[in-house]
Amino acid sequence: LLLLKIPLRCTNLLAKLHAIYDEPMFNMRILLIHAGGYSQRMPTCSAMGKIFSTIAVDSPSVNDMLDLKLATFLSFSVNMAPGIFVTSSDDFATFDNNEQLDYGNVMGHFGNEFVLLAHKSSIEVGKDHGVYVLEPPPPLTLTMVDNPCLFRCKLVLQKPSVERMALFGAIQNDNEQQPFVYTDSSFYFSSSVSRKLLAYHDKHFETLKRLNIEVDAYRDFLQPLGSSPLSLDEYLASSCGSNGAERRELFAELYNTLTKCSTIVLALTNSKFYHLGTMNELFEHYLDETSRQGVEFRRDLCFRRIKSAAADDDLPAASSTRSVILFSKLNSNTCKLSPKSIVEYCSMVDDSAQLVLNDHCLLSNCMIGAINRTPFIYNVPANVCMHTLPISVVESERTTTKYATIFFSRNDDLKRVYADFGSVAFLDKRMPHHLHEICAYSASFGAIATIWNLKIFRAYDTMSESFYKSLKFIHSYHMLHNESNSSIETTNSESTTNYQSSSSSSSISSSIVLLSTTSQTNEDEEETDDLGDLKGFYSLFDLLKMVNVYEILAFRNQLAP
């Protein structure tokens, strides 16, 4: 297993592999998985990459997406010719046994330089993916497997409109389903293609670097393919727009390099393709009982709602919860979890602390416990996702580890660009005027106005404190909008939460309730109102540059050794 951190240019990756392995690289069968970039639509995966995201498979040997990818695709390599098999880290595919007729036999054999795996998808899904236009299969050779899944590729459309899909004949019909299209997922290219791309990289590396050009393996490699590919002008409009003659020349040469490559499509009609690239997709596939896609995903994945290396006594009983709990140590006596919530790699370190999760909450990498020996009931409001990051902070010329808990709504659009930070919609609400200092501070760095660049997170000395203070901030944020009936009350340890659930409504009160046994809470309220030194506030982008991945691994190893 080789992990590489390189700029976002696929030709750079080939050059890096060639520098490591030299000429033997062209005799290797390589599985190339994109780790997931910044994972801006799933910030809980940003530090580690989506490829290391937890997966709820009922198998002791499959714990994350990397395990799942290896289990799925390694069988292809048995008969595959030397080359590179490319897949992403936020999707999952299942294959019908009758279709899986030695797929590796067509990868790199019979002159196929590209082999594209295609899946049946709705027209709506096709609007956000690559779509293949197919031709009848080529004549079979004496040695070629008679595989009904094989088709010639006519052309590749990238995120096309419904009108373009219809215009180019991508929309198909059968007797059982609504009209559908074949969408992209993984693909293979031969060593001969690797040589062509390396030659292109060596010739243009300095220019690519100077212009900071990103070459996308799906958009830029696949659109030149097919017997009747997109015209050069259409390709350039898709890949580089009108951003200068020099850029257009670079992409034009890439188009000419790939457009004559022989291409075959494996149309996996009975396969299933699942995309888990956003928070809402995660909740749909893990929890939604009304989603056909979600039900099929859980069935095909051999889904397990509770998975842990800990003893079952440390978890709420399976019969009492429908939430998803992965590698977490929770106290069944002090947890009240919505059946629509997800907990992964979390630990309750104090039996006096109590946790309430409302609908569509996600806790990841969090530690929940008493603060200054004061027990609290932590009530996390609906739709809130929280994830604690260990970061390295330089103080007085010394580097120390602190902890910042990021939080956001599952409905927040973290990639949306706003007119200014005061217009940002965060936690499902527009930034309140009371936080104008944070907005102004965020803007002072010249960053574009997105949640990703909003400096609203603080670091603390312990994971427990970070979780507690972050939840208090969420409470204050809701209070500023006068839309929450929540309160922070002083009470005795006999108090109970306002968790509600009935057969007629699975919703839980979305208020935040932190109940303590002392007046410590009132002191903390004053601290929350005073923003203090704004230099202590960080954005998501700031935190990722400071994150200590080894600390994350150490914490997770304690929960899932």
Summary of the structure (lengths in Angstrom):
residues: 561
radius of gyration: 25.7
end to end distance: 19.7
largest distance: 83.5
contacts: 1781
relative contact order: 0.10
helix: 33%
strand: 24%
